[in-house]
Amino acid sequence: MSHSYDADIAPDSAGCSRRPASPEGAARSQILRAELDRYAIATVSESLYEWGGSRYGNAPDAIAAAKRGSKPGRTKHR
């Protein structure tokens, strides 16, 4: 899980949110990194799989949904 504090900014490699070229954002990022280091909090990346507008936590579920053709709003034709 990364530490994303604002939905509109992407996490950097340390898992902290980063703001584009803002002194305040840079200072905030340094503070967050220091806090993560201080408490020995690790950044853990997690894969998500997206198909048909839905997200899946594991590949087999995403593949199964795609095979079923269970795309939201889509009806199967016989």
C-alpha positions as CSV (number, residue, x, y, z in Angstrom):
1,M,0.0,0.0,0.0
2,S,1.4,3.4,-0.9
3,H,0.8,6.5,1.0
4,S,-1.2,8.7,-1.2
5,Y,-2.6,11.7,0.7
6,D,-4.2,13.5,-2.2
7,A,-6.1,11.7,-4.9
8,D,-4.7,14.0,-7.7
9,I,-1.0,13.5,-7.0
10,A,0.9,10.3,-7.7
11,P,3.1,8.6,-5.1
12,D,6.8,8.7,-5.6
13,S,9.2,5.8,-5.3
14,A,9.2,6.2,-1.5
15,G,5.5,5.9,-1.4
16,C,5.0,9.6,-0.5
17,S,2.8,11.9,-2.4
18,R,4.6,14.3,-4.6
19,R,3.5,17.7,-5.9
20,P,4.9,19.2,-9.1
21,A,7.6,21.8,-8.5
22,S,6.1,23.3,-5.3
23,P,8.3,24.2,-2.4
24,E,5.5,23.4,0.0
25,G,5.0,20.0,-1.7
26,A,8.7,19.2,-1.6
27,A,8.8,20.1,2.1
28,R,5.8,17.9,2.8
29,S,7.3,15.0,0.9
30,Q,10.5,15.3,2.9
31,I,8.5,15.3,6.2
32,L,6.5,12.3,5.1
33,R,9.6,10.4,4.1
34,A,11.3,11.2,7.4
35,E,8.2,10.0,9.3
36,L,8.1,6.8,7.3
37,D,11.8,6.2,8.1
38,R,11.4,7.1,11.7
39,Y,8.7,4.5,12.3
40,A,10.2,1.9,9.9
41,I,7.1,1.9,7.7
42,A,7.8,0.1,4.4
43,T,6.1,0.9,1.1
44,V,4.4,-2.1,-0.3
45,S,3.2,-2.1,-3.9
46,E,0.2,-4.1,-4.8
47,S,-1.0,-5.1,-8.3
48,L,-4.5,-4.4,-9.4
49,Y,-6.0,-5.7,-12.5
50,E,-8.6,-3.7,-14.4
51,W,-11.1,-5.0,-17.0
52,G,-14.4,-3.6,-18.1
53,G,-14.3,-0.8,-15.7
54,S,-13.9,-3.1,-12.7
55,R,-10.8,-3.7,-10.6
56,Y,-9.6,-7.0,-9.3
57,G,-7.2,-7.9,-6.6
58,N,-5.9,-11.0,-8.3
59,A,-5.3,-12.1,-11.9
60,P,-7.4,-15.2,-11.9
61,D,-10.6,-13.2,-10.9
62,A,-9.9,-10.6,-13.7
63,I,-9.3,-13.4,-16.2
64,A,-12.5,-15.2,-15.1
65,A,-14.5,-12.0,-15.5
66,A,-13.1,-11.5,-19.0
67,K,-13.9,-15.0,-20.0
68,R,-17.5,-14.7,-18.8
69,G,-17.8,-11.5,-20.7
70,S,-19.3,-10.0,-17.6
71,K,-18.4,-6.4,-18.6
72,P,-20.7,-4.0,-16.8
73,G,-23.6,-2.8,-19.0
74,R,-22.9,-5.5,-21.6
75,T,-25.5,-8.1,-22.4
76,K,-24.6,-11.5,-23.8
77,H,-26.1,-12.5,-27.1
78,R,-27.1,-16.2,-27.6
